[in-house]
Amino acid sequence: MTVISVDLTNAPYDIHVRAGLMAQAPEYLLPYARDNRLLVVTDENVARAVWPALEAALSAAGVETAVYILPAGEAGKSWGELEKLTDWMLAQHVERSDHVIALGGGVVGDITGFATHIVKRGCSFVQIPTTLLAQVDSSVGGKTAINSAAGKNLVGAFHQPALVLIDPELLSTLPPRQLAAGFAEVVKYGLIDDPDFFLYCEDNLDSFFAGDPAIRAQAIITSVQSKARIVAADETERTGTRALLNLGHTFGHALEADTGFSDRLFHGEAVAAGMALAFRYSVRLGLCADEDARRVSQLLKRAGLPTTLSDAGVTANGALLVDYMRHDKKMSGGTLPFLLARGIGQTFLSKDVALDDVADFLDDEAQS
């Protein structure tokens, strides 16, 4: 068992990582069961693949459960689904001292976290992430949100979980495309400030996708340790440190908007293309060596991830993609900060990027 602490002043919590952890999940969840009862939120896919075994284990431990099943995919992160989820929680007589279990990927964790933040002015939740992306990124840090017509994650709040349980064996339930989408977030931690970890990803990619348990566990642990460190230093993005975690997301969210926040382009796939674009744009600005941008794209391509607008199925021109970016929640005073790079492991926040130049760059990318 590896236990990683997120050392926040007001809401510290632990992340437990161990293969086979789901078999022991009831002993971790029992302290959060009021009157031996738990509320669980999951989605259609996880309800079939993971929930039956956990439900049986909790029942054997004497815990009664009520489960709410969301639609799978980004469709589960809407105003309508939030309304239905909060109505269900209230019908279940949720109390402020309760802990709702979020069992699923990033969508489940995001909407459950937001719902628990707003119902009765706040109750608690526990994250059990079932996808690689959720295990290494969205389950840690307390960012919760839903999508709106204006863009991705524009309605939300910071709401930290009380506990995170990560079982790498759950990755065996994922389709290859979902696994690859999560791997983009793993690579991100190497690109931010850990070139040795990026090299680890390059050297061990084949073993990771072949299912090597030690390689997978180490990739998850290193990623979570990195995120926990950054979140503890800047929980609500006040200093700019936490903003580093958004590498690839400004470009990526625009790509998701163009593809309708749908399964045409998974979030992790959009982040992969966004990171490749960020590195190539950094090359254009004379900040980064072309060889570094090439290595980034090459690794992502080996993982089966998109690295160009065409790969991502994006047809919008640069002006339209930049218009999507203008809705970004980081926009301030007409300026949109961008995560750029001076090299692998040398990501930084730039606040003087000209959006017209970004549009020109994206037009050039569309023609290449």
N, C-alpha and C positions, 0 to 999 in steps of 0.2 A: 504494500500500500504506500502510495506517495500522497502526502497531505500538503497542500499549498495554501498558505494563508493570504487573504487579501486584507492588508492591514489598514483599514479605514478607521478614522477617529470615531465616527458615530455608528457605523454598521459593519464591523469586521465579520468575516465569515471564512469558512474553510472549504476547499475544493478537494475531494477525495478521488484519486485516480488509481484504479486497479482492474486488471482483467478478471472477469467473473464477478465483479462487484454487485451486479443485479441480483445474484442469488442471496446476498446478504442485505439487500435493500430494506426489507422490513425492519431490521434492528436499527437502522439509521432513521427510518421514518416514524417509528412508534412514538418517539418523544413529541412529534408534531401532530399526533392524532388526538383531536378533542373527543372525549367520550368514545375512544376507539373507532373513530370515523375520519376519513380523509376525502377531500374533493380532489379530483384528478382531471386535468385538461390534456387532451391529446388530439391527434388528427386521424383521418381515415386509414392512412397507411400504417401508422404506428399502432393503431387499435387492432390491426390484424397481426402484425409481426412481433410486437413486443408486449403489449398490454396483457394478453391472456396469462402469460407466465407470471407477471408481476401481480396481477389480480389474485391469482391462485395462491401465491406466496403470502400476500397480505391477508387473505382470508384464513389461511392456515395459522397465521399469527394472531388471529382474532380481530382483525381490522376490517370494518365495513367500509366500502367505497361507493362513491357516486361519481360517474365519469361523464364528461362533456366531450363530444367528438366534433372537431372542426373539419372543414373541407381541407384537403391536402393542397399545399402550395400557397403562393402569395394571395390567392383568393381568400384565405383564412385571416388576412390581416386588414380587414376593412371596417368602416364605421358600422355597417350592418352586422357583421359578425361580433364586433365589440358590444353592441347593444344586446344581442342575443346571449352572449356569454355573461355579461353582467346581470342580466335579468335572471339567468339560470342560477348564478351564484347567490343572488338575493332570495330566490325561491328555495334554495337549499339552506337558507338561514345562516349564511356565512357571518362570522363574527370578526371583529378587528383583531382578535388574538389568534385567529386561524392561520394555517399555512396551506395554501393550495399547491398541489404538485403539478408542475409543468413537465409533461413527459413527451418529448418530441424534438423536432429541429428548431431552427431559428424562428420560424413563424409562430410556433406554439409558445416558445419562451417569450417572444416579444409581446404578443397580445395578452398572454396570461400575466406577465409582469405589469403591463399597463393597467389591465383590469383590476388587479389586486391593489394597485396604487390608488385608484379612484373610488373603488367600492367602499362605502362607509368611511371615506377619507383615509383609507389605507389599511390593508391587512398584509400578511406576509406570504411568501411563496418559496418553494424549493425547486431547483432546476435539476432535471435528469435528462441531459441532452442525448439524443439518439443518432445525430448525424455528426460527421467530422467537423463541419463548419460550426455547428453549435457547440461542440465539445471544445474547440480551440479558440472560439471567438465570442459568439453572441450570448452564451450562457454565463459569461464572466464579465463583470463591470457595471451591470445595472442599467444599461440603456434599454428602455422599453418603448415600443411605439406601434402605430398602425400606419398604413399608407392612406393617402388621400388623392383626390383628383389632381392636385397640384404637384404631387411628387411622393417620393419614398420616405417613410419614417418622419414625416413633417409634424405629426401629432403624437406626442409622447412625453415621457418623464424619466428622470433618473430614479430608479427604485431597485435597490440591491436585494439579491436573494438571501435567504438565511443559510442556505447550504447548497452545494453543487456536488452531485454524484456522477462521475464519469467512468463508464465501463467500455474500454476499447473493443471488447468483443462484440459490442452492438454494431460495429462497423461492418460485420459480416452480413448484416441484413440489408446493406445499401446496394442499390444498383451502381455500376461503375461510374456513370455520369455524376451521380450525387457525391460519390467518394472524391472524384476529381475536383468537383466544385469546392469541396472543403479543403482540398490540398492547396488551393490558391491562397487561403488564409494562413496556412502553415508557412508557405513560402514568404508571405508578407513579413513575418517576424524576422526572417533573415535579411530582407531588404531594408527594414527600418534601421536596425543598428547592430546586426549580428552576422557579419559576413561568414564566419565559421559555420553558422547554422545553415546559411544558404548553401555552402559547400556540402554540408551534411545532406541536404535535400538533393543536390545534384548526384552525390555518390550513392545514395540509398533509395532513389526513386523507384527503381525496379523492384527492390525488395519490399518497399512499402506497399506497392500496388499488388504484389504477389501475396500479401497477407502476413508478412513476417511480424509476429507479435511484439518482439523486442524493439524493432525499428518503429513500428506504429506507436508503441507506448512512449518511446523516447521523443518522438516528434510531438506527440500531444503534450507531454510534460513540459518540454522546452517552450512550446508555444504558450501554454497556460502560465508558466512562470514569468515569461516576458510580459504578457498582458497584465497579470496581477501586479507586477512591479510598476508598470506605467500607470495603471488605474490608481494605485495607492499614492502615486506622486501627484496626480491631477484628476481627481474623481469626476469633476463636472466640466472639464476642459477650460479651466480659468487661466492656466499658465501657458497653454499651447502644447504641453508635453503629450497629453492624451490625443491631441489632434493627429499625431504621427500614426495612430492606428487607422486613420482614414486613407492611408495610401491606396490609390487606385479607385477610391469610392466616388470622388467628384466626377471623374470621367465615367465610372461604372454606373452610377445612378442615372446619368443622362442616357446611357445605352439601355438601361432597364426601362426608362420612361418611353423610349422610342419603340421598344418591343412590348409595351403594354403591361409591364410588371407581371409577366406570365411565364409559363414553363418554356416558352420559346428561348428564354435566356435566364438561367438560374443566377441568383445573386453572386455566388462564387465565380461563375463564369464571367459575369460582368466585371467583377473585381479583377480577375486575371487580365482581361483585355484592358481594363483601366490602368493597371500597373504597367503593362507593356507600353501603353500610350504615354503614361507619365514619364517613363524612362526615355522614350524616343523624343518627347517634347523637351526633356532636359538636355538631350543631345542637340536638339535644334537651337536651344538657348546658349550652347557652349558650356554647359555646366558639367556634363557627364561624358565619359568616353563611349564611343559607339560600341566598343567591344562589350562593355557592361550591359548595355541595352540588348545586345544580341544574345548574351548569356541568359538574361531574364526571359526573353521570348522563347529561346530554345528549351529551357527547362519547362516552361508552361506548356509548350507544344508537346513535349514528351509526355506530359501528364494528360494530354488530350483536351487541353483548354484553348479557348480562342485568344488570339493576340492582336487581331486587327478588326476593323469595323466590319469587313466582309465576313470574317469568321463568326462574328457575333450576330450576323443577320441584320445589321443596322443599315438602313438606307437613307436616313436623314442627312441633310447637308450640315455643314459646320455651324451656320447661323441658328438652325433649329436646335441642334444639340446644345449650343451655348445658351439658348433661351431656356432649355430645361434646367441648365445649371443655375440660372438666375433665381430659381426657386429653392436652391440649396439652403438648408437651415444655417449654414455657416456664413451666408452672405451678410455683410455688415457695412453700412455706409456706402453702398454701391460697389464694394470690393469683395471679391471672392478669394479667400486664401486657397492656395494649391499646394499639395505635397509633391515636391520635386526631389531630385537626387543628384548628388555629386559623385555617386558611385554606389556599388552594392554595399549596403550597410551604412549608407550616408544620406538618409532621407532628411529633409528639412522642410519647414513651412515657409512658403513665400507669399507675401502680401502685396506684391507689385506686378502680378501677372495681368497683361492686357487681354481682355476677353476677345477683342477683335482678332488678336494674333492667334488665340486658341482656335477661333473659328476658321481662320486661314489654314492652320495646321491640320485641322480635322478634314477640311476640304482636300488638302494634299494627301492625307492618309486614305481618303476614299478613292483617290485616283491611283494609288500605288499598288 
